[in-house]
Amino acid sequence: KALHTHDATGEIHMEFQGIARESDLALGQFFTNWGKDIKSFGAITGMMVNGEARSEYESYVMQDKDKIELQYE
């Protein structure tokens, strides 16, 4: 799959054949590819991207080198 991990480091790899749409880069799409619901770990209470609070959660369009932290209740 285009969005995946190779190990337990938490690093997401983006490897696309051809054109990637914004929806392909959404954080929620990674969870879908992973076979999980983004909310399956509990209620999301916050999200930080590169040290900045964000609220897009599953619709956040990931960028190269982003450090994404989800806080759950």
N, C-alpha and C positions, 0 to 999 in steps of 0.2 A: 504494500500500500504506500501511497505517496507520503503520508505522515506516519512516522513510526519511530521506535527506539531500537537501539541495538543491545542495550544493557540496562542496568539498574541505576545509572547516573542521573536519570531524569532529563537527559538531553533529548529533545525531539528533532528528528532529522526530516527534512523536506526534500524529497527527490521526485520530481515530476517529469513525466515524458510529455513534451508539448507544452501547451498553454495552461497556466494555473489561474483559476478564477478566485476572486476574493473569498467566496464561500468555501473553496478548497483549503484556504489558509485559516479558517476560523478555529478557535480553540475547541469549540464543541465538536467540530468534525474530527479532531484528533481523538476525543473521547469516544466518538462513534466508531472510529476505526479500531480503537482499543477494546471495544465491546463493553464500554461502561457508559452510564449516564453521569454527566458532570455533577449531578446532585446526589449520586448514590453514596457518597461518603458522609453525607449530612447536609444541613442547611449552610449554604455559603454565606459567610458573614463579611467577607471582604476579598479584594483582589488587588495585588500590587504588581505593576509591570515596571521593571527597571527602577524600583523604589518609589513609584508614583501610584497613588490610589486610582483605581479604574473601576467602572461598574458594568462593562459590557459582558463580562463572564463568557458564556458560550459563543457569543457573536464577535468576540474580540478577534481581529485579524492579526495573526502573529507576524512579526518581523524578524529578520535575521538577528541573532544574538540577544533576543529578548530574554529577560529573566522574569518568569511569571510565577507568582506565589498566590495560591488560593488558601483562604482561611475558612475553616469549617467549624460549625458548632456541634 
